[in-house]
Amino acid sequence: MERGKKEPVEVVCPKCRYTQIITLPIEDLPTCPECGTSMLISELLDEGKSY
C-alpha cells in the first residue's frame, strides 16, 4: 500500500487510554473526547494480521 493515501489508524489517549480508529491523512490528530488530551497514533491498520 502506498503511503500518503487515506489509511485507517488507531489512536490512543496517553492519559486515560481511550482508543479510536480514524482515517489519515488529516490536519491534526484529534483530542480525546473523555479528557481533552491530544491523542497519539497507536497502530497503523493498513496491513492484515494473522493470529
Backbone torsions as a table, in degrees:
resi	resn	phi	psi	omega
1	MET	NA	139.5	-178.0
2	GLU	-84.8	131.8	178.4
3	ARG	-71.5	154.4	178.8
4	GLY	101.1	-18.9	175.6
5	LYS	-85.9	169.4	179.7
6	LYS	-65.6	123.9	-178.4
7	GLU	-130.6	141.8	174.8
8	PRO	-75.9	136.2	175.8
9	VAL	-135.2	151.1	175.6
10	GLU	-97.9	127.7	176.6
11	VAL	-112.8	148.9	-177.1
12	VAL	-134.8	144.5	175.7
13	CYS	-83.0	124.2	-179.1
14	PRO	-69.9	-16.7	-176.9
15	LYS	-90.2	-53.5	-175.2
16	CYS	-110.9	0.0	176.6
17	ARG	68.2	18.8	173.9
18	TYR	-64.2	131.6	-179.8
19	THR	-116.1	152.2	-177.6
20	GLN	-153.7	147.6	175.1
21	ILE	-104.6	126.3	179.0
22	ILE	-127.2	171.4	177.3
23	THR	-111.3	126.6	175.9
24	LEU	-100.3	158.5	2.9
25	PRO	-82.2	142.9	171.3
26	ILE	-133.2	167.9	-175.8
27	GLU	-65.3	-52.8	-177.6
28	ASP	-135.0	155.3	173.4
29	LEU	-71.0	146.4	-177.0
30	PRO	-71.2	164.9	172.0
31	THR	-96.3	152.3	-178.2
32	CYS	-65.9	128.6	178.6
33	PRO	-71.5	-16.2	-179.3
34	GLU	-83.2	-46.8	-173.4
35	CYS	-128.2	-6.6	175.4
36	GLY	86.9	2.8	179.6
37	THR	-77.8	147.5	176.1
38	SER	-65.7	133.1	-177.3
39	MET	-86.0	156.8	-179.8
40	LEU	-118.2	152.8	177.2
41	ILE	-71.4	125.8	179.3
42	SER	-96.8	-42.7	-174.2
43	GLU	-157.6	139.3	171.3
44	LEU	-85.3	131.7	-174.8
45	LEU	-107.4	33.2	-176.2
46	ASP	-92.8	-1.3	179.3
47	GLU	-123.9	148.3	177.1
48	GLY	-72.1	156.2	178.4
49	LYS	-117.4	148.0	173.2
50	SER	-119.3	131.3	-178.5
51	TYR	-107.6	NA	NA
